[in-house]
Structures are given as structure tokens and as C-alpha cells.
Amino acid sequence: MDLPVHVQLDLHRRMVRIRLFEEAAGRLAESNRLPGFLHLYVGEEAVAAGVCGALNDDDHITSTHRGHGHLVAKGGDFNRMMAELMGKATGYCKGKGGSMHISDTSLGMLGANGIVGAGSPIAVGAAFANRYRGRGQVAVAFFGDGSTNIGAFHEAANMACALHLPIVFACENNEYGEFTPRDKTMAITDIVDRAAGYGMPGVIVDGMDVIAVHEAAVEAVERARTGGGPSLIEAKTYRFYNHHGVQNLGLKYRSDDEVAMWKQRDPIFTLEDRMIENKAATRDQFDAIWAELRAGIEAAIAFADESPYPTPDQIMVGVYTSMSGAN
Amino acid sequence: MADERKLAYVMAFNEAVKQQMEADPNVFCAGEDIGAFGGVFGTFGGLQAKFGADRVVDTPISEQAIVGLGVGAAVTGLRPIVDLMFMDFICVALDQIVNQAAKLKYMFGGDAVLPLTITTAGGGGLSAAAQHSQSLEALLCHIPGLKVVMPSNPYDMKGLMTACIQENNPTVMIKHKRLLGMTGHVPEESYSIPLGKGNILRPGKDVTIVAYARMANEALIAADELAKDGIDCEIIDPRTLQPLDTDLIVSSVKKTNHAVVVHEAVRFGGLGGEIASQIQELAFDYLDAPVTRIGAPFSPVPFSPALEQHYIPDSKTIVQGIRDVMARV
């Protein structure tokens, strides 16, 4: 608990922004106001917040199908995010990408990704470019436990280590690959065991403890930034809702007791309780933060609601760039 | 011209890469065995010695990560050339090519530029069997977001490879393995050939042959043979298959009233079907005979020279195909 209070409050703010965005998206989905699939990040906020809190604005991240949290944590704009989820022309992707492809390259967020495991090789490329330019930028690949079973992860991890690139592999181990528990799909308990096979250091952290995640991320990012090569962080975490959609209880593949146990370890309330106990903040202070950010999300919903849909003449726009030969 | 500089197809590729690396510090190459070894066909020979191991990067045998390296580096501002040794290996990397490289820009609402060149070597004729001989261009041409290039000679190779590197969209440059040693005039100075512009390889008035890569050269031999019978062939080499120079093909067919499309890929589901369809939609009233497609039989590429020489179309197949078309008039 040596982190300065303003850093703790920054991490808290990132987590609350994610929670509010995701809960709002869940409510909209429940009332059929969002088209398509919705993979909510609620429960895992400490991972995106703790890691992105250790990054500079010009560092890069790649994300997953459960990607809203990563964009919010990197500084994503509620209005453009909510508009994208609704398929509106004012959204981050002008209604072309939706929840699973939400991105903001100006924030270094290289896209949520609908293909499990596909983000890691792209993060390797970003890390390569960062070292090539020599400006000290790093890349972080966010991925789930399930994606460490796909070949792309292996290729990416091996190549990153072989080329000694400035990258952090940030694993969100939420114990389920979609609807199947981890112990049915791999013979190891800890994803971090894989790190040794590539020749990179790995560390397990409590993914419900944003301070722990952040401290591990600071160390790994520093290693990457100073030429120390790749690292793997395994954050043990849990998604409070289903793989997709907003159901959380009565699921066939995990017990309600298990969900209740993890919800008691809510990463936001855990941090708030600890900070209040340590006299680093007060309940009133937190209430004010929630109220302020809640107003932002309500405004974003209104913005998205009022925004126009893209017109059919936009279908062919953006397949190719018209710029050719220019840099 | 006595002083005309000649260069092999493979060295035309090499020279384009070298000149673009000299011109733009953001250009780098990555792939299997391309560094000190210079690539299995010598395509990257000498480049690591000239530009260093940071710009000509030997990678693990990891096709997904090789293309991913290119995608991530391109979207963050570099201009990568990533090599997949044999075209067959694109199948190992298809997610990164089809779901990532081709789609990021669109999915991001245009907020991405991907100046990525994927290079590979296609085609048969080396008894390399079914996993090292394929012509899979139709598969790539079906993917919005990609550009697909297949040069038939050294001059086009250099100009098209230069254009690929300068292009701000993902391109796939497919070298033909049997053309690597082909020599021809290649200017020393840098030049580019616009992607999407075909070439009239041989003007003629009786029948249009649309053929690319090695088959364009077979078509030239066939045309000489047919000229003896008084059949005057016009050969269109599209050079770029995506985007396809449909205007050039259609205007030729409107003049000759006959069309034969030739490729080394299997006939069924090949690009010939698309080209024939375009011709029929845009020039139906001008056709004196159905458009004919010449391609390989619907089997994997066989190993034995005794089989492969019958499998891959050649000038004789083309001559026969054109005689058949002309006989229908």
C-alpha cells in the first residue's frame, strides 16, 4: 500500500468508469437496445485498470472480444463507445465494428478482437515497431486463459521472446473459456507456468486487487521499456456475468455459490474499503466520484440515442484507403 | 537495344525491396530464413548485409506471428514486408490475413492504415507436390480489403513490388517459382506500376486471352503457334487480380468477340469463373462463343513429373482451348 493516493484514486476511477459503462451496456442489452453480441468485463476491472494505469498514452494495447474495459481504461470516450455499441455513425468505428471491434488507434488501443488469440501477434508487431522507432513505447497484449490454448498465442509469445521485444503479456484468467472451465481444457492450473517455456519471467497476481495488478504491471512495463524484454502477468480474476449477455446466476456451467464468492471480492469495493480504512479517502469522496461518472454515462446514452445511424452509402467506405503511396 | 539492362525476375523483386528500403526508413522485412541466408529462393539475398538485422529480420517458423508482426507494425506506423516462404503457408496464417489485416481498417471505421506487403511464392512445376505448389489467389481475391498481385515478368515484378510497398492497403505479392530465373529488361531507377492496371502483352484481333503469372508466358508461346494458322491472339495480363482491370479485359473482348481465361489454379472456383462472369455481364452481346476457362484439374498438385506436366496447363493446352473456341463460330 505504498502507492500514492492520487495513483490509487486514478486506478479507482478507471475501474468505476468500466463498471458504469458495462452495467449501462448490460441494461441496454436487456431491453434489446443493443444489436449483436455483448461480452461484459464486469468483475475484471482491476486487470485493465491496473495495467493501463501503468502505461503512457502512446503505449499500445491489443484486446479481446471482452474489450470495452481495455478501451475505457486506456481513456476511451463514453459517447463514442456507447454510440458504437448501438451501431451509430458517431461511434468509434462509425458503426462498422461494434462491441467486438471497438478501437481507438489514437489512444494506442488496437482493437477489441472477435478472434480468440488474434490480438497477441498484433501486439508483437506493435512492440516491434515501438522498438524500431526507439521512442521507448511498449505494447501490452491482453488475453484470456482460453486463448493461451490457441497457436497464435504460442507463436506470439515465442517470437516476442526470440526477438526480445518490449511487450507485456497480460492474461486475464477468469477460469472459463466461454462456457468450459479451465481444468477441462488444460492440464495446468496456472497460466504463468507457460512463461518459462518461452524464456520470459511470469508472475501471478490477485486480479481482484488493482494495487497488486498495478504493481506487477509497473515492474513488467519498466522491464519492457528498458530493454529487458517480455513478461507475462497472470491475473486471477472472474467475470461476474455470463460469457455473453447479462445473465449471472442459474448458469449450467458454474454455480451461484461460486459467483457469490467472487462477487464478495469485488475489485472496486475492495479498494474503496481499503482506502477508507487507511484514511486515504472517504465514503463521501467515492460517492461523489460515482455520481460524477454516472452522469457521464447517462449523457453518453443520450448522445448515442440521438445520433444517426450510418447511411447505406457508407457500406463500401473504409474497405481500402484511397491514399496510395503517401505516408 | 544493346545496352538494355537485363535482370532476373527474382533480382527485380530484390531490387525493388532494396530501393524502397533505401528510400523509406519505415520499410523493413521479416520472414523465415530471409536474413543471412537470403530467403529460400534468394529473394532477399544481400539485404541483411546491407540494412542490418533490425531491418531484415529472421523470424521463427510461425506464419501467424509473422503476419501478425506485419499487421501490428503496419497499424502503428511502419511499412512492413513480411514473407511467407510458400503460398501454401498462407493457410497457416489465414486468420491474420483474412480476419485481421484485411478487416482492421474497415472494422475500425477507417481509423487504421495498413501499409503491409505480404510476399510469397506460388505455382507448380518443381515437383514440390501438393503442399508447396498451389495457386490460391482466388481465395485471397475473395477477401475485401486485400490487394493481390501476380507479375509475369521481371519488368512488372519490379514495378509492381515497388507499388505494393508504397501502397497503404494490405497487398499480397505472389512470385511464381518457375519465373524466378526469367530475365528481361528492368530499368535500374525506381519505378512503380499502378495496382489495378492490366497490360496488353500482345495486341491481336481474333481472340482475347486473359492470363497472368507463368500462364501469360505460356499464352505468348501459344499465340505464336496460333499465328501460323492465322489466329491473331490478344493477350491481356491483368498483373493485379484484386483490384482487377475489368475495363481492359472487356474492351479487348468487345474487339475480338472471343475470350479464353487461363490460370494455373484449379479451374473450379478459380478466378477464371469471375473473369468469365464479368465478361458475360459486360460484353455478352459482343461474344461469338462462350467464354472458355483453362485451368488445372480439380485435384491436389501431383508430385511426379510424369503427372505434374499433364496437370499444369501449358502452351499446348492453351492452343487447343483457343482452337476449340474459334471452331464454335
Interface residues (C-beta under 8 A of the other chain):
Chain A: H60 T62 G91 Y92 C93 K94 G95 K96 G97 H101 S103 D104 T105 S106 L110 G111 N113 G114 I115 A118 S120 P121 I122 A123 V124 G125 A126 A127 F128 A129 N130 Y132 R133 A139 G151 A152 E155 A156 N158 M159 A162 L163 V317 G318 V319 Y320 T321 M323 S324 G325 A326 N327
Chain B: D24 N26 F28 A30 D54 V57 T59 P60 S62 E63 Q64 A65 I66 V67 G68 L69 G70 V71 G72 A73 A74 V75 T76 G77 L78 R79 P80 D95 Q96 N99 Q100 L104 K105 Y106 M107 F108 G109 G110 D111 A112 V113 P115 P144 G145 K147 A163 Q166 E167 N168 N169 S192 L195
